[in-house]
Amino acid sequence: NSHTEHVVAEGDGPVNALDNALRKALSEAYPNLAEMQLVDYKVRVINSAEGTAARVRVVIESRDRTDVWSTVGVSENVIEASWLALVDSVEYKLYKDAETN
């Protein structure tokens, strides 16, 4: 079963907008995502010798009513690294909830 969802969302910056769009796209099918919060967001340059082509590591800390978890995204593009970490965070939340139900 394949379903494509096109959504638009605003935010205080590009990462917040990505987070809002992802939640908006998934909220009808997964209403429990509403209890998930992004708690911390950190960006670190991995190989600074590469200058503007350096890889970055994004670490996102998330929480819900019972747990706190961190996810990581790595890319040469900070938005892509952020997206990877955001998606992993949402996937972890969904997996965690499925295991407890």
C-alpha positions as CSV (number, residue, x, y, z in Angstrom):
1,N,0.0,0.0,0.0
2,S,1.7,3.2,-1.2
3,H,0.5,6.6,-0.2
4,T,2.1,9.9,-1.0
5,E,1.5,12.9,1.2
6,H,2.5,16.5,0.2
7,V,2.5,18.9,3.1
8,V,3.8,22.4,3.8
9,A,4.7,23.8,7.2
10,E,6.4,26.8,8.6
11,G,8.8,27.0,11.5
12,D,11.3,29.2,13.4
13,G,13.9,27.9,11.0
14,P,14.4,25.1,8.4
15,V,14.7,22.3,10.9
16,N,11.6,23.3,12.9
17,A,9.7,23.6,9.5
18,L,10.9,20.0,8.6
19,D,9.8,18.8,12.0
20,N,6.4,20.5,11.7
21,A,5.9,19.1,8.1
22,L,6.8,15.6,9.1
23,R,4.4,15.6,12.1
24,K,1.7,17.1,9.9
25,A,2.0,14.4,7.3
26,L,1.9,11.6,9.9
27,S,-0.4,13.0,12.6
28,E,-3.6,11.5,11.2
29,A,-2.2,7.9,11.1
30,Y,-0.1,8.3,14.2
31,P,-1.8,10.7,16.7
32,N,0.6,9.7,19.5
33,L,3.3,11.7,17.8
34,A,1.7,14.8,19.3
35,E,3.2,13.8,22.7
36,M,6.7,13.7,21.3
37,Q,8.9,16.8,21.8
38,L,12.2,17.8,20.3
39,V,14.3,18.8,23.4
40,D,17.7,19.5,22.1
41,Y,19.4,20.0,18.7
42,K,23.2,20.0,18.2
43,V,25.4,20.3,15.1
44,R,29.0,19.3,15.0
45,V,31.5,19.5,12.1
46,I,33.1,16.1,11.7
47,N,36.0,16.7,9.4
48,S,36.7,20.5,9.5
49,A,39.8,20.1,7.2
50,E,37.3,19.8,4.3
51,G,36.1,23.4,4.7
52,T,32.7,23.9,3.3
53,A,32.5,20.3,2.1
54,A,32.9,19.1,5.7
55,R,30.5,16.5,7.0
56,V,28.2,17.5,9.9
57,R,26.7,15.4,12.6
58,V,23.3,16.4,13.9
59,V,22.2,15.0,17.3
60,I,18.5,15.4,18.2
61,E,17.3,14.7,21.7
62,S,13.5,13.9,21.9
63,R,11.1,12.9,24.6
64,D,7.6,11.8,25.3
65,R,5.7,11.2,28.5
66,T,8.0,8.4,29.6
67,D,11.3,8.4,27.8
68,V,14.1,10.5,26.4
69,W,16.2,9.4,23.4
70,S,18.8,10.7,21.0
71,T,19.1,10.2,17.2
72,V,21.9,11.1,14.8
73,G,22.1,12.2,11.2
74,V,25.3,12.7,9.2
75,S,25.7,14.4,5.9
76,E,27.7,17.1,4.0
77,N,24.4,19.0,4.1
78,V,23.2,20.2,7.5
79,I,19.5,20.1,6.4
80,E,19.8,16.5,5.2
81,A,21.6,15.5,8.4
82,S,18.8,17.1,10.4
83,W,16.2,15.3,8.3
84,L,17.9,12.0,8.9
85,A,18.0,12.6,12.6
86,L,14.3,13.8,12.7
87,V,13.1,10.7,10.8
88,D,15.0,8.4,13.0
89,S,13.5,10.0,16.1
90,V,10.0,9.6,14.8
91,E,10.6,6.0,13.7
92,Y,12.0,5.2,17.2
93,K,8.9,6.7,18.8
94,L,6.6,4.7,16.6
95,Y,8.6,1.5,17.2
96,K,8.7,2.1,20.9
97,D,5.0,2.7,21.1
98,A,4.3,-0.4,19.0
99,E,6.4,-2.5,21.4
100,T,4.5,-1.3,24.5
101,N,1.0,-1.9,23.0
